[in-house]
Amino acid sequence: ISLGGLSASIDVEVGNNADGLMGIGSWDLGLDYSMGDMGLALVADSANDWGMSATMDVAGFGISMTVYNKATEAHKKSGLFYDISASTSLNGFGLSLSVDQDLQPAVNVSKSMGGLSVYAGYDAGDEGGKVGATLSF
């Protein structure tokens, strides 16, 4: 459903429950609002996972923040997770900086030259980086 800058979506899995009767097995709900250079989004599902994000373009920089909660799993971190990032591009060069809930930084740089794009990045949280190129034709 889309009404101007507001969008809503729902995804429902229908199946047989323990009684053998047909019912809703799981669901996902998404809401999104956009106005000019600003966007807000909210998602939730039947497993009690949820997330929110906000984006804004300011003076040539794209700024985004994401906050989410994941259902607890054995031997996995639970609670709130977040990520804040800023990115910009100028004359084919791209730069992105971000930090997560553990204050682990990540940096990505890229250069586009027609159909060739070269990129490099490092993520302290993953303790690794990447270097590569893509060719589009």
Rosetta constraint file for C-alpha pairs under 8 A:
AtomPair CA 1 CA 7 HARMONIC 5.63 0.50
AtomPair CA 1 CA 8 HARMONIC 5.22 0.50
AtomPair CA 1 CA 9 HARMONIC 6.26 0.50
AtomPair CA 2 CA 6 HARMONIC 5.83 0.50
AtomPair CA 2 CA 7 HARMONIC 4.27 0.50
AtomPair CA 2 CA 8 HARMONIC 6.43 0.50
AtomPair CA 3 CA 7 HARMONIC 6.21 0.50
AtomPair CA 5 CA 32 HARMONIC 7.85 0.50
AtomPair CA 5 CA 33 HARMONIC 5.33 0.50
AtomPair CA 5 CA 34 HARMONIC 4.86 0.50
AtomPair CA 5 CA 35 HARMONIC 6.15 0.50
AtomPair CA 6 CA 31 HARMONIC 7.40 0.50
AtomPair CA 6 CA 32 HARMONIC 5.72 0.50
AtomPair CA 6 CA 33 HARMONIC 4.45 0.50
AtomPair CA 6 CA 34 HARMONIC 6.60 0.50
AtomPair CA 7 CA 31 HARMONIC 5.73 0.50
AtomPair CA 7 CA 32 HARMONIC 5.04 0.50
AtomPair CA 7 CA 33 HARMONIC 6.34 0.50
AtomPair CA 8 CA 29 HARMONIC 7.55 0.50
AtomPair CA 8 CA 30 HARMONIC 5.62 0.50
AtomPair CA 8 CA 31 HARMONIC 4.50 0.50
AtomPair CA 8 CA 32 HARMONIC 6.37 0.50
AtomPair CA 9 CA 29 HARMONIC 5.84 0.50
AtomPair CA 9 CA 30 HARMONIC 5.13 0.50
AtomPair CA 9 CA 31 HARMONIC 6.59 0.50
AtomPair CA 10 CA 27 HARMONIC 7.07 0.50
AtomPair CA 10 CA 28 HARMONIC 5.56 0.50
AtomPair CA 10 CA 29 HARMONIC 4.49 0.50
AtomPair CA 10 CA 30 HARMONIC 6.32 0.50
AtomPair CA 11 CA 27 HARMONIC 5.47 0.50
AtomPair CA 11 CA 28 HARMONIC 5.04 0.50
AtomPair CA 11 CA 29 HARMONIC 6.55 0.50
AtomPair CA 12 CA 24 HARMONIC 6.75 0.50
AtomPair CA 12 CA 25 HARMONIC 7.54 0.50
AtomPair CA 12 CA 26 HARMONIC 5.98 0.50
AtomPair CA 12 CA 27 HARMONIC 4.40 0.50
AtomPair CA 12 CA 28 HARMONIC 6.59 0.50
AtomPair CA 13 CA 24 HARMONIC 5.82 0.50
AtomPair CA 13 CA 25 HARMONIC 5.28 0.50
AtomPair CA 13 CA 26 HARMONIC 5.21 0.50
AtomPair CA 13 CA 27 HARMONIC 6.15 0.50
AtomPair CA 14 CA 22 HARMONIC 6.99 0.50
AtomPair CA 14 CA 23 HARMONIC 5.67 0.50
AtomPair CA 14 CA 24 HARMONIC 4.56 0.50
AtomPair CA 14 CA 25 HARMONIC 5.45 0.50
AtomPair CA 14 CA 26 HARMONIC 7.44 0.50
AtomPair CA 15 CA 22 HARMONIC 5.43 0.50
AtomPair CA 15 CA 23 HARMONIC 5.61 0.50
AtomPair CA 15 CA 24 HARMONIC 6.19 0.50
AtomPair CA 15 CA 25 HARMONIC 5.75 0.50
AtomPair CA 16 CA 20 HARMONIC 5.30 0.50
AtomPair CA 16 CA 21 HARMONIC 5.28 0.50
AtomPair CA 16 CA 22 HARMONIC 4.34 0.50
AtomPair CA 16 CA 23 HARMONIC 5.87 0.50
AtomPair CA 16 CA 24 HARMONIC 7.98 0.50
AtomPair CA 16 CA 25 HARMONIC 7.56 0.50
AtomPair CA 17 CA 21 HARMONIC 5.73 0.50
AtomPair CA 17 CA 22 HARMONIC 6.21 0.50
AtomPair CA 17 CA 23 HARMONIC 6.13 0.50
AtomPair CA 17 CA 24 HARMONIC 7.92 0.50
AtomPair CA 17 CA 25 HARMONIC 7.10 0.50
AtomPair CA 26 CA 45 HARMONIC 7.51 0.50
AtomPair CA 26 CA 46 HARMONIC 5.49 0.50
AtomPair CA 26 CA 47 HARMONIC 7.79 0.50
AtomPair CA 27 CA 45 HARMONIC 5.54 0.50
AtomPair CA 27 CA 46 HARMONIC 5.35 0.50
AtomPair CA 28 CA 43 HARMONIC 7.30 0.50
AtomPair CA 28 CA 44 HARMONIC 5.86 0.50
AtomPair CA 28 CA 45 HARMONIC 4.22 0.50
AtomPair CA 28 CA 46 HARMONIC 6.58 0.50
AtomPair CA 29 CA 43 HARMONIC 5.58 0.50
AtomPair CA 29 CA 44 HARMONIC 5.34 0.50
AtomPair CA 29 CA 45 HARMONIC 6.10 0.50
AtomPair CA 30 CA 41 HARMONIC 7.35 0.50
AtomPair CA 30 CA 42 HARMONIC 5.77 0.50
AtomPair CA 30 CA 43 HARMONIC 4.37 0.50
AtomPair CA 30 CA 44 HARMONIC 6.66 0.50
AtomPair CA 31 CA 41 HARMONIC 5.61 0.50
AtomPair CA 31 CA 42 HARMONIC 5.18 0.50
AtomPair CA 31 CA 43 HARMONIC 6.38 0.50
AtomPair CA 32 CA 39 HARMONIC 7.33 0.50
AtomPair CA 32 CA 40 HARMONIC 5.75 0.50
AtomPair CA 32 CA 41 HARMONIC 4.30 0.50
AtomPair CA 32 CA 42 HARMONIC 6.48 0.50
AtomPair CA 33 CA 39 HARMONIC 5.68 0.50
AtomPair CA 33 CA 40 HARMONIC 5.20 0.50
AtomPair CA 33 CA 41 HARMONIC 6.34 0.50
AtomPair CA 34 CA 38 HARMONIC 5.86 0.50
AtomPair CA 34 CA 39 HARMONIC 4.35 0.50
AtomPair CA 34 CA 40 HARMONIC 6.46 0.50
AtomPair CA 35 CA 39 HARMONIC 6.37 0.50
AtomPair CA 37 CA 55 HARMONIC 7.90 0.50
AtomPair CA 37 CA 56 HARMONIC 5.48 0.50
AtomPair CA 37 CA 57 HARMONIC 5.34 0.50
AtomPair CA 37 CA 58 HARMONIC 7.98 0.50
AtomPair CA 38 CA 54 HARMONIC 7.43 0.50
AtomPair CA 38 CA 55 HARMONIC 5.62 0.50
AtomPair CA 38 CA 56 HARMONIC 4.46 0.50
AtomPair CA 38 CA 57 HARMONIC 6.82 0.50
AtomPair CA 39 CA 54 HARMONIC 5.63 0.50
AtomPair CA 39 CA 55 HARMONIC 5.10 0.50
AtomPair CA 39 CA 56 HARMONIC 6.50 0.50
AtomPair CA 40 CA 52 HARMONIC 7.49 0.50
AtomPair CA 40 CA 53 HARMONIC 5.77 0.50
AtomPair CA 40 CA 54 HARMONIC 4.54 0.50
AtomPair CA 40 CA 55 HARMONIC 6.58 0.50
AtomPair CA 41 CA 52 HARMONIC 5.58 0.50
AtomPair CA 41 CA 53 HARMONIC 5.23 0.50
AtomPair CA 41 CA 54 HARMONIC 6.53 0.50
AtomPair CA 42 CA 50 HARMONIC 7.49 0.50
AtomPair CA 42 CA 51 HARMONIC 5.80 0.50
AtomPair CA 42 CA 52 HARMONIC 4.50 0.50
AtomPair CA 42 CA 53 HARMONIC 6.67 0.50
AtomPair CA 43 CA 50 HARMONIC 5.45 0.50
AtomPair CA 43 CA 51 HARMONIC 5.31 0.50
AtomPair CA 43 CA 52 HARMONIC 6.53 0.50
AtomPair CA 44 CA 48 HARMONIC 6.87 0.50
AtomPair CA 44 CA 49 HARMONIC 5.79 0.50
AtomPair CA 44 CA 50 HARMONIC 4.19 0.50
AtomPair CA 44 CA 51 HARMONIC 6.58 0.50
AtomPair CA 45 CA 49 HARMONIC 5.67 0.50
AtomPair CA 45 CA 50 HARMONIC 6.53 0.50
AtomPair CA 47 CA 71 HARMONIC 6.71 0.50
AtomPair CA 48 CA 70 HARMONIC 7.51 0.50
AtomPair CA 48 CA 71 HARMONIC 6.26 0.50
AtomPair CA 49 CA 68 HARMONIC 7.56 0.50
AtomPair CA 49 CA 69 HARMONIC 5.58 0.50
AtomPair CA 49 CA 70 HARMONIC 4.88 0.50
AtomPair CA 49 CA 71 HARMONIC 5.59 0.50
AtomPair CA 50 CA 68 HARMONIC 5.63 0.50
AtomPair CA 50 CA 69 HARMONIC 5.50 0.50
AtomPair CA 50 CA 70 HARMONIC 6.97 0.50
AtomPair CA 51 CA 66 HARMONIC 7.18 0.50
AtomPair CA 51 CA 67 HARMONIC 5.63 0.50
AtomPair CA 51 CA 68 HARMONIC 3.89 0.50
AtomPair CA 51 CA 69 HARMONIC 6.29 0.50
AtomPair CA 52 CA 66 HARMONIC 5.75 0.50
AtomPair CA 52 CA 67 HARMONIC 5.32 0.50
AtomPair CA 52 CA 68 HARMONIC 6.19 0.50
AtomPair CA 53 CA 64 HARMONIC 7.11 0.50
AtomPair CA 53 CA 65 HARMONIC 5.53 0.50
AtomPair CA 53 CA 66 HARMONIC 4.28 0.50
AtomPair CA 53 CA 67 HARMONIC 6.34 0.50
AtomPair CA 54 CA 64 HARMONIC 5.60 0.50
AtomPair CA 54 CA 65 HARMONIC 5.42 0.50
AtomPair CA 54 CA 66 HARMONIC 6.65 0.50
AtomPair CA 55 CA 62 HARMONIC 7.18 0.50
AtomPair CA 55 CA 63 HARMONIC 5.64 0.50
AtomPair CA 55 CA 64 HARMONIC 4.28 0.50
AtomPair CA 55 CA 65 HARMONIC 6.59 0.50
AtomPair CA 56 CA 62 HARMONIC 5.91 0.50
AtomPair CA 56 CA 63 HARMONIC 5.32 0.50
AtomPair CA 56 CA 64 HARMONIC 6.47 0.50
AtomPair CA 57 CA 61 HARMONIC 5.58 0.50
AtomPair CA 57 CA 62 HARMONIC 4.51 0.50
AtomPair CA 57 CA 63 HARMONIC 6.16 0.50
AtomPair CA 58 CA 62 HARMONIC 6.45 0.50
AtomPair CA 58 CA 63 HARMONIC 7.46 0.50
AtomPair CA 60 CA 88 HARMONIC 6.21 0.50
AtomPair CA 60 CA 89 HARMONIC 7.72 0.50
AtomPair CA 61 CA 86 HARMONIC 6.45 0.50
AtomPair CA 61 CA 87 HARMONIC 5.53 0.50
AtomPair CA 61 CA 88 HARMONIC 4.77 0.50
AtomPair CA 61 CA 89 HARMONIC 7.92 0.50
AtomPair CA 62 CA 86 HARMONIC 5.49 0.50
AtomPair CA 62 CA 87 HARMONIC 5.09 0.50
AtomPair CA 62 CA 88 HARMONIC 6.17 0.50
AtomPair CA 63 CA 84 HARMONIC 7.62 0.50
AtomPair CA 63 CA 85 HARMONIC 5.80 0.50
AtomPair CA 63 CA 86 HARMONIC 4.42 0.50
AtomPair CA 63 CA 87 HARMONIC 6.57 0.50
AtomPair CA 64 CA 84 HARMONIC 5.85 0.50
AtomPair CA 64 CA 85 HARMONIC 5.39 0.50
AtomPair CA 64 CA 86 HARMONIC 6.47 0.50
AtomPair CA 65 CA 82 HARMONIC 7.25 0.50
AtomPair CA 65 CA 83 HARMONIC 5.71 0.50
AtomPair CA 65 CA 84 HARMONIC 4.45 0.50
AtomPair CA 65 CA 85 HARMONIC 6.47 0.50
AtomPair CA 66 CA 82 HARMONIC 5.39 0.50
AtomPair CA 66 CA 83 HARMONIC 5.27 0.50
AtomPair CA 66 CA 84 HARMONIC 6.56 0.50
AtomPair CA 67 CA 80 HARMONIC 6.88 0.50
AtomPair CA 67 CA 81 HARMONIC 5.73 0.50
AtomPair CA 67 CA 82 HARMONIC 4.34 0.50
AtomPair CA 67 CA 83 HARMONIC 6.73 0.50
AtomPair CA 68 CA 80 HARMONIC 5.77 0.50
AtomPair CA 68 CA 81 HARMONIC 5.32 0.50
AtomPair CA 68 CA 82 HARMONIC 6.32 0.50
AtomPair CA 69 CA 78 HARMONIC 7.41 0.50
AtomPair CA 69 CA 79 HARMONIC 5.69 0.50
AtomPair CA 69 CA 80 HARMONIC 4.86 0.50
AtomPair CA 69 CA 81 HARMONIC 6.15 0.50
AtomPair CA 70 CA 78 HARMONIC 6.42 0.50
AtomPair CA 70 CA 79 HARMONIC 6.81 0.50
AtomPair CA 70 CA 80 HARMONIC 7.54 0.50
AtomPair CA 71 CA 78 HARMONIC 6.90 0.50
AtomPair CA 72 CA 76 HARMONIC 6.80 0.50
AtomPair CA 72 CA 77 HARMONIC 7.23 0.50
AtomPair CA 72 CA 78 HARMONIC 5.26 0.50
AtomPair CA 72 CA 79 HARMONIC 7.86 0.50
AtomPair CA 73 CA 77 HARMONIC 7.79 0.50
AtomPair CA 73 CA 78 HARMONIC 7.63 0.50
AtomPair CA 81 CA 100 HARMONIC 7.53 0.50
AtomPair CA 81 CA 101 HARMONIC 5.77 0.50
AtomPair CA 82 CA 100 HARMONIC 5.62 0.50
AtomPair CA 82 CA 101 HARMONIC 5.23 0.50
AtomPair CA 83 CA 98 HARMONIC 6.87 0.50
AtomPair CA 83 CA 99 HARMONIC 5.76 0.50
AtomPair CA 83 CA 100 HARMONIC 4.34 0.50
AtomPair CA 83 CA 101 HARMONIC 6.46 0.50
AtomPair CA 84 CA 98 HARMONIC 5.48 0.50
AtomPair CA 84 CA 99 HARMONIC 5.56 0.50
AtomPair CA 84 CA 100 HARMONIC 6.50 0.50
AtomPair CA 85 CA 96 HARMONIC 7.05 0.50
AtomPair CA 85 CA 97 HARMONIC 5.57 0.50
AtomPair CA 85 CA 98 HARMONIC 3.97 0.50
AtomPair CA 85 CA 99 HARMONIC 6.53 0.50
AtomPair CA 86 CA 96 HARMONIC 5.75 0.50
AtomPair CA 86 CA 97 HARMONIC 5.48 0.50
AtomPair CA 86 CA 98 HARMONIC 6.38 0.50
AtomPair CA 87 CA 94 HARMONIC 7.34 0.50
AtomPair CA 87 CA 95 HARMONIC 5.52 0.50
AtomPair CA 87 CA 96 HARMONIC 4.14 0.50
AtomPair CA 87 CA 97 HARMONIC 6.35 0.50
AtomPair CA 88 CA 94 HARMONIC 5.83 0.50
AtomPair CA 88 CA 95 HARMONIC 5.53 0.50
AtomPair CA 88 CA 96 HARMONIC 6.62 0.50
AtomPair CA 89 CA 93 HARMONIC 5.37 0.50
AtomPair CA 89 CA 94 HARMONIC 4.20 0.50
AtomPair CA 89 CA 95 HARMONIC 6.28 0.50
AtomPair CA 90 CA 94 HARMONIC 6.62 0.50
AtomPair CA 92 CA 110 HARMONIC 7.90 0.50
AtomPair CA 92 CA 111 HARMONIC 5.39 0.50
AtomPair CA 92 CA 112 HARMONIC 4.88 0.50
AtomPair CA 92 CA 113 HARMONIC 6.84 0.50
AtomPair CA 93 CA 109 HARMONIC 7.31 0.50
AtomPair CA 93 CA 110 HARMONIC 5.62 0.50
AtomPair CA 93 CA 111 HARMONIC 4.45 0.50
AtomPair CA 93 CA 112 HARMONIC 6.54 0.50
AtomPair CA 94 CA 108 HARMONIC 7.87 0.50
AtomPair CA 94 CA 109 HARMONIC 5.44 0.50
AtomPair CA 94 CA 110 HARMONIC 4.89 0.50
AtomPair CA 94 CA 111 HARMONIC 6.24 0.50
AtomPair CA 95 CA 107 HARMONIC 7.45 0.50
AtomPair CA 95 CA 108 HARMONIC 5.79 0.50
AtomPair CA 95 CA 109 HARMONIC 4.63 0.50
AtomPair CA 95 CA 110 HARMONIC 6.65 0.50
AtomPair CA 96 CA 107 HARMONIC 5.65 0.50
AtomPair CA 96 CA 108 HARMONIC 5.10 0.50
AtomPair CA 96 CA 109 HARMONIC 6.50 0.50
AtomPair CA 97 CA 105 HARMONIC 7.26 0.50
AtomPair CA 97 CA 106 HARMONIC 5.78 0.50
AtomPair CA 97 CA 107 HARMONIC 4.65 0.50
AtomPair CA 97 CA 108 HARMONIC 6.66 0.50
AtomPair CA 98 CA 105 HARMONIC 5.61 0.50
AtomPair CA 98 CA 106 HARMONIC 5.20 0.50
AtomPair CA 98 CA 107 HARMONIC 6.58 0.50
AtomPair CA 99 CA 103 HARMONIC 5.49 0.50
AtomPair CA 99 CA 104 HARMONIC 5.41 0.50
AtomPair CA 99 CA 105 HARMONIC 4.39 0.50
AtomPair CA 99 CA 106 HARMONIC 6.26 0.50
AtomPair CA 100 CA 104 HARMONIC 5.57 0.50
AtomPair CA 100 CA 105 HARMONIC 6.81 0.50
AtomPair CA 102 CA 125 HARMONIC 7.97 0.50
AtomPair CA 104 CA 123 HARMONIC 7.55 0.50
AtomPair CA 104 CA 124 HARMONIC 5.43 0.50
AtomPair CA 104 CA 125 HARMONIC 5.29 0.50
AtomPair CA 105 CA 123 HARMONIC 6.30 0.50
AtomPair CA 105 CA 124 HARMONIC 5.69 0.50
AtomPair CA 105 CA 125 HARMONIC 7.17 0.50
AtomPair CA 106 CA 121 HARMONIC 7.36 0.50
AtomPair CA 106 CA 122 HARMONIC 5.59 0.50
AtomPair CA 106 CA 123 HARMONIC 4.19 0.50
AtomPair CA 106 CA 124 HARMONIC 6.04 0.50
AtomPair CA 106 CA 125 HARMONIC 7.69 0.50
AtomPair CA 107 CA 121 HARMONIC 5.48 0.50
AtomPair CA 107 CA 122 HARMONIC 5.50 0.50
AtomPair CA 107 CA 123 HARMONIC 6.59 0.50
AtomPair CA 108 CA 119 HARMONIC 7.33 0.50
AtomPair CA 108 CA 120 HARMONIC 5.78 0.50
AtomPair CA 108 CA 121 HARMONIC 4.05 0.50
AtomPair CA 108 CA 122 HARMONIC 6.54 0.50
AtomPair CA 109 CA 119 HARMONIC 5.71 0.50
AtomPair CA 109 CA 120 HARMONIC 5.45 0.50
AtomPair CA 109 CA 121 HARMONIC 6.19 0.50
AtomPair CA 110 CA 117 HARMONIC 6.98 0.50
AtomPair CA 110 CA 118 HARMONIC 5.57 0.50
AtomPair CA 110 CA 119 HARMONIC 4.14 0.50
AtomPair CA 110 CA 120 HARMONIC 6.40 0.50
AtomPair CA 111 CA 117 HARMONIC 5.65 0.50
AtomPair CA 111 CA 118 HARMONIC 5.31 0.50
AtomPair CA 111 CA 119 HARMONIC 6.44 0.50
AtomPair CA 112 CA 116 HARMONIC 5.94 0.50
AtomPair CA 112 CA 117 HARMONIC 4.31 0.50
AtomPair CA 112 CA 118 HARMONIC 6.50 0.50
AtomPair CA 113 CA 117 HARMONIC 6.05 0.50
AtomPair CA 115 CA 134 HARMONIC 7.97 0.50
AtomPair CA 115 CA 135 HARMONIC 5.49 0.50
AtomPair CA 115 CA 136 HARMONIC 4.72 0.50
AtomPair CA 115 CA 137 HARMONIC 6.18 0.50
AtomPair CA 116 CA 133 HARMONIC 7.01 0.50
AtomPair CA 116 CA 134 HARMONIC 5.80 0.50
AtomPair CA 116 CA 135 HARMONIC 4.59 0.50
AtomPair CA 116 CA 136 HARMONIC 6.39 0.50
AtomPair CA 117 CA 133 HARMONIC 5.44 0.50
AtomPair CA 117 CA 134 HARMONIC 5.23 0.50
AtomPair CA 117 CA 135 HARMONIC 6.48 0.50
AtomPair CA 118 CA 131 HARMONIC 7.83 0.50
AtomPair CA 118 CA 132 HARMONIC 5.91 0.50
AtomPair CA 118 CA 133 HARMONIC 4.26 0.50
AtomPair CA 118 CA 134 HARMONIC 6.60 0.50
AtomPair CA 119 CA 130 HARMONIC 7.91 0.50
AtomPair CA 119 CA 131 HARMONIC 5.75 0.50
AtomPair CA 119 CA 132 HARMONIC 5.44 0.50
AtomPair CA 119 CA 133 HARMONIC 6.06 0.50
AtomPair CA 120 CA 129 HARMONIC 7.37 0.50
AtomPair CA 120 CA 130 HARMONIC 5.47 0.50
AtomPair CA 120 CA 131 HARMONIC 4.26 0.50
AtomPair CA 120 CA 132 HARMONIC 6.46 0.50
AtomPair CA 121 CA 129 HARMONIC 5.25 0.50
AtomPair CA 121 CA 130 HARMONIC 5.27 0.50
AtomPair CA 121 CA 131 HARMONIC 6.57 0.50
AtomPair CA 122 CA 127 HARMONIC 7.77 0.50
AtomPair CA 122 CA 128 HARMONIC 5.83 0.50
AtomPair CA 122 CA 129 HARMONIC 3.93 0.50
AtomPair CA 122 CA 130 HARMONIC 6.49 0.50
AtomPair CA 123 CA 127 HARMONIC 5.99 0.50
AtomPair CA 123 CA 128 HARMONIC 5.73 0.50
AtomPair CA 123 CA 129 HARMONIC 5.91 0.50
AtomPair CA 124 CA 128 HARMONIC 6.58 0.50
